[in-house]
Amino acid sequence: MLNTELVDSLYASLTSSQQKSLTTLLFKNSKQTMAYFKRRKDISLNKLEILADFFHMPLDYFRTGSSFKANNVNGSNNYVGNVSINTNLMVENDMLRSKVSAMEKTIEAKDMTIKILNESVIEKKAEIIELKAQIKSATSKENEDSSKP
């Protein structure tokens, strides 16, 4: 069920141009107002998605008795909200952050390995060029020595 008090509070925190924009998104060109939600106490998924997108909140945020706890403070057309997400999401976020951190360290180690390998390749190429020069020098000496009587 829709938390109509939350919707009213959020709507009241908007400027008049934002309110008009939201009602246009929700009701198109009809003469409906936000009172629609109090009368119906039900909402279509389409309208719920519009609200969630407009306020940049998850869909569950607007449900009565949702796991999201909110403190909404309205004042001088500014909206301030604090959302406490249930602990399972927090634990999952922490776990994902630690995985990201571990992967970043792995990437750094691989980058270092690639850098060392590239330096090694450059050294080996220089060594090959030097050895080719030595071979060329040695073969030209042999040719000179073999041409002498």
C-alpha positions in Angstrom: 0.0 0.0 0.0 1.2 3.5 -0.8 2.5 5.7 2.0 0.4 8.8 1.1 1.8 10.9 3.9 5.3 10.4 2.5 4.1 11.3 -1.0 2.4 14.4 0.3 5.5 15.4 2.3 7.7 15.0 -0.7 5.3 16.8 -3.0 5.0 19.7 -0.6 8.8 20.1 -0.5 8.8 20.8 -4.3 8.8 24.2 -6.0 5.6 25.0 -7.9 7.3 24.4 -11.2 8.5 21.0 -10.0 5.0 20.2 -8.6 3.6 21.0 -12.0 6.2 18.9 -13.8 5.5 15.9 -11.5 1.7 16.1 -11.9 2.1 16.3 -15.7 4.3 13.2 -15.6 1.8 11.4 -13.4 -1.5 12.5 -14.8 -0.6 13.8 -18.3 -3.2 16.5 -19.3 -5.9 15.4 -16.9 -7.1 17.6 -14.0 -6.1 15.1 -11.4 -4.1 16.3 -8.3 -2.0 14.5 -5.7 -5.3 14.0 -3.8 -5.8 11.1 -6.2 -3.5 9.0 -4.1 -5.3 9.6 -0.9 -8.7 8.8 -2.5 -7.4 5.6 -4.1 -4.8 4.5 -1.5 -3.6 2.3 -4.4 -1.2 3.1 -7.2 -0.4 1.6 -10.5 3.2 0.4 -11.1 3.5 3.1 -13.8 2.7 5.9 -11.4 4.9 4.4 -8.7 7.9 4.2 -11.1 7.3 7.9 -12.1 7.4 8.9 -8.4 10.5 6.8 -7.7 12.3 8.2 -10.7 11.3 11.7 -10.0 12.6 11.6 -6.4 15.5 9.3 -7.2 14.4 6.7 -4.7 13.7 2.9 -4.9 10.2 1.7 -5.4 9.9 0.2 -1.9 10.6 3.6 -0.4 7.0 4.6 -1.1 5.4 1.5 0.5 3.7 1.7 3.8 5.7 -0.3 6.3 8.7 -0.7 4.0 12.1 -1.6 5.3 13.3 1.9 4.5 13.0 4.3 7.4 12.8 7.9 6.4 13.0 11.2 8.2 11.8 13.9 5.8 12.4 17.5 6.7 10.7 20.3 4.6 11.7 23.9 4.7 12.0 26.8 2.3 11.4 24.6 -0.7 14.4 22.4 0.1 14.0 18.7 0.6 16.3 16.9 3.0 15.8 13.2 3.6 17.6 10.6 5.6 17.0 7.0 4.5 18.1 4.1 6.7 18.4 1.0 4.6 17.9 -2.4 6.3 21.0 -4.1 7.6 21.1 -6.9 5.0 21.7 -4.3 2.3 24.4 -2.6 4.3 26.2 -5.9 4.9 25.9 -6.7 1.2 27.3 -3.2 0.3 30.2 -3.7 2.7 30.9 -7.1 1.2 30.8 -5.7 -2.4 33.1 -2.8 -1.4 35.6 -5.2 0.0 35.5 -7.3 -3.2 36.0 -4.2 -5.3 38.9 -3.2 -3.1 40.5 -6.7 -3.5 39.9 -6.6 -7.3 41.5 -3.1 -7.5 44.6 -4.6 -5.7 44.7 -7.5 -8.1 44.5 -5.1 -11.1 47.4 -3.1 -9.6 49.5 -6.2 -9.2 48.7 -7.3 -12.8 49.6 -3.8 -14.1 52.9 -4.0 -12.3 53.5 -7.5 -13.8 52.7 -6.2 -17.3 55.1 -3.3 -16.8 57.9 -5.6 -15.7 57.2 -7.9 -18.6 57.3 -5.0 -21.1 60.6 -3.8 -19.7 61.9 -7.4 -20.0 60.8 -7.6 -23.6 62.5 -4.3 -24.4 65.8 -5.6 -22.8 65.6 -8.8 -24.7 65.0 -7.0 -28.0 68.1 -4.8 -27.3 70.1 -8.0 -26.5 68.9 -9.6 -29.7 70.0 -6.6 -31.7 73.4 -6.7 -30.0 73.8 -10.4 -30.7 72.9 -9.9 -34.3 75.5 -7.2 -34.6 78.1 -9.6 -33.0 77.1 -12.4 -35.4 77.3 -10.0 -38.4 80.7 -8.8 -37.2 82.0 -12.4 -36.7 80.7 -13.6 -40.1 82.3 -10.6 -41.8 85.6 -11.4 -40.1 85.4 -15.0 -41.2 84.7 -13.9 -44.7 87.7 -11.6 -44.7 89.9 -14.4 -43.2 88.7 -16.9 -45.7 89.4 -14.6 -48.6 93.1 -14.1 -47.6 95.5 -16.6 -49.2 
